[in-house]
Amino acid sequence: MLEPILVDARGHHCPVPTLKLRKAHEAASPGAELVLLATDPMARIDVPHFATQIGAAVLEITDEDGGVIRFRILKAV
């Protein structure tokens, strides 16, 4: 299994986390896992909405130290 693709959007406000995720998603192979790190609380709304639009699955959303929100996203096959 391939390593997840890390998308680091910490310190950026929306829509930057979603835009960074879009760029990584477009470059990723079908079935790839992407991990997005964000600090903007609006990402909790924007990222799942974006994932729905592109047919990706949000596998997990977790809170980490320092106000970081970690999203695990699976690109559709």
N, C-alpha and C positions, 0 to 999 in steps of 0.2 A: 504494500500500500504506500502511496506517495505521502510525503510530508504535507501537512496543511499549508496553504498559502497565507502568509501573514500580511494583513493590511493594517498599518499603524496610522490611525487618524487621531491620536491623542493630541489634545490642545487645539483642535480645529472645531469650529462651529458648523452646524448643518447649513448648507447641504454638502459640505466637503466630505464628511465620512461616507455618505452615499455615493458621491462622485468617485471617490477612491475605490469603493467597493465595486462600482459599475466597471471601472477600468480593469480591475483585477479579474472580475467575473468574465468579461469578454475575452480575456487572454487565457483563461483556465480551460482545461479539458473537461468534457462531460464527466460527471461523477466526482469532480474535485471538491475537496473541503477547503473553505476559506475561513480564516479567523480574523475578525475585525475587532480592533481595540479602539474604543472611543471614550471621550470624557464628556461630551455634550449630552445632557439628559434627553434632549429631543431625539437623539438617535434611537431611543427605545421605541419611539413611534415611527420614525422615518425608515429605519432599516427593515423591520418586518413588513411594512407597506411596500417598500421597494422589492423585497424578496418575493412577495406575492405577485407583483407585476411581471417579474421576469421568470416566474415558475420555479424559483429556488426554494429550498426548505430551510427554515431556521431551526436548527437542531437544539440549540441551547443558548440562553442568555444568562450570564452570571456577573455578579458584582465582584470586583477585585479591589485590592488596596489602592488608595489614592484616588478614589472616584472613577476608576476605570471600569467600563462596561465591556464585557467580552462576549462577542456573538460568534457562534459556530454555524456556518451556513454551508449547505450542500448544493452544488450546481446540478441541475437536472441532467439525466442521462439522455 
